[in-house]
Amino acid sequence: MNISWKQKFTSRKFWMAIIGFVTALLIAFNVHDLTVEQVIAVITAMSSLIAYIIGEGLTDAARAKHEISTDKKGDGN
């Protein structure tokens, strides 16, 4: 079984699972509510940034691949 980490890190379901798990742990260890909110805010911000970076990287890679294949087709010399 091969895990596609790019797909996982861009998945909203994955990040919601992480947030749910961390929230449950913090509550189980009686962490103050304000601290729980701050930790969840940081995780949410990081997940948005990671998903954006990976998404843009995949888009750029697809664009570059398309440009290379278009250039090869255009070379009729």
Secondary structure, DSSP 8 states (H G I E B T S, - for coil): ----HHHHHT-HHHHHHHHHHHHHHHHHTT--HHHHHHHHHHHHHHHHHHHHHHHHHHHHHHHHHHHHHHHHHH---
